[in-house]
Amino acid sequence: MFNLSGKTALVTGTSGGLGQAMAIALAEAGASVVAVSASNSDETVAAIRGFGGSAEQISADLSKEDNLEKLFAEALGKFGRIDILVNNAGTIRRAPAAQHSSKDWHDVVDLNLNSVFFLSQLAGRHMIERGSGKIVNIASMLSFQGGINVPGYTASKHAVAGLTKALANEWAGKGVQINAIAPGYIETRNTAPIIADEKRYQSILERIPAGRWGTPEDLKGPVVFLASAASDYMNGHVLCVDGGWMAR
């Protein structure tokens, strides 16, 4: 049920971190992967091809709505179909709410939310026409909590959770499953400023029942599950992969 042979996955934000790990996981499960990043996904594609997997890459700025239709058409041209969409690309801007600039707000919302909706819309039309498909959005612990000094990020991740449910309500009956993964505190470039703050890093660690921060590899199993037939009756769910953070 977890075998993705014959499937094609479009994964965004694959230059490293969570996106790279998830793209590799899907390829390990048998899927062909279209890796999308604003810069390049050379390392990700090389890793997949290194174990005999199939991968192509596209460079695109997902924060620009006008780029998305062209991107999706190019992705379709790589393998002829898209069975799985993983909306992972995102950014974060840290500043107190009273000083949070308009540019920071729009930069975050354009990438973290708007691209998720419009790319899901493009993929959804394609999947509905075929009667099957999987969309996996990347939410956050801040889909449930408020955070500190990240109002734009928090708003966008709350919205991703809501959008996941809204799309599931419309498309579940058409053979398309839309779910989300809410990662806990994962050691990536986005969390580097927190990791560098020893006091805050330790305070977070003390709240995680698993006793450690997560790694990108911790998302490999969950994304394969949500992309595979094993999750065919899951719709509109936000799956926490957080070492128990939300349980405490």
C-alpha positions, 0 to 999 in steps of 0.5 A, a space after each residue: 500500500 505504500 508503493 509509489 511505483 508509476 506515480 509522479 510527485 511534484 515537490 516544492 522547496 527541494 533545495 534542502 531541508 524538509 523538501 529534500 528529505 521528502 522528495 528523496 522519500 517519495 523516490 525511495 518508495 518508487 515515485 518519479 519526482 519533479 523537484 522545484 526550488 527558487 534556486 536549484 535542487 541539484 543535490 536532491 536530484 543527484 541523491 535520487 538518481 544515485 540510487 536509481 530513482 527518477 528525478 527532474 528539477 525546475 527552478 521557479 519563484 513560487 511567490 509570483 502567481 504568474 509563474 505557477 501555471 507555467 511551472 505546472 505545465 512544465 512539470 506535466 511535461 516532464 513525466 506526463 502526469 502529476 499524481 502527488 503534490 507536496 506544497 513544502 516551499 515556505 519562508 519566515 520573517 522574524 520581527 515583533 508584530 509592531 515592527 513587522 513590515 508590509 514587505 515581510 508580511 506579503 513575502 511570507 503570505 505570497 509564498 506560504 499561502 497563496 502559492 499553496 492555493 494556486 498550485 493546489 488548484 492547478 493540480 486539483 483540476 488535473 487530479 479531479 479529471 483523472 479521479 485520483 490524486 494526493 496533495 500534502 501541505 506542510 503546516 506547522 506547530 504554528 498552525 495551532 499556536 501563536 508563536 513569537 515575532 512571526 505574525 505573518 508566518 503564523 497567519 499563513 500556517 493557520 491558513 494552510 491548515 484551514 485550506 487543507 480542510 476546505 479543499 478536502 471538503 470539496 475534493 474528497 468525493 472526487 478521489 483526491 485526498 488533501 492532508 497536511 503535515 505539521 512538523 514540530 521543531 526540526 533542525 533546518 535553516 529556518 530554525 537556525 536562529 532559534 538553535 543559535 539561542 542556547 537558552 531558547 533551544 534548551 527550553 524548547 527541548 525540555 518540552 518535547 517528550 521525545 527528548 530531541 529536536 526533529 530532523 528532516 528524515 523524520 518526515 520521510 515516513 509520514 509523507 510517503 503514508 499521505 502520498 500512498 494508497 495507505 491513506 486513501 480514507 484520510 481527508 482534511 487531516 493535519 498530522 503532527 510530527 512533533 515528538 509529542 510537542 502538542 501532547 504536552 
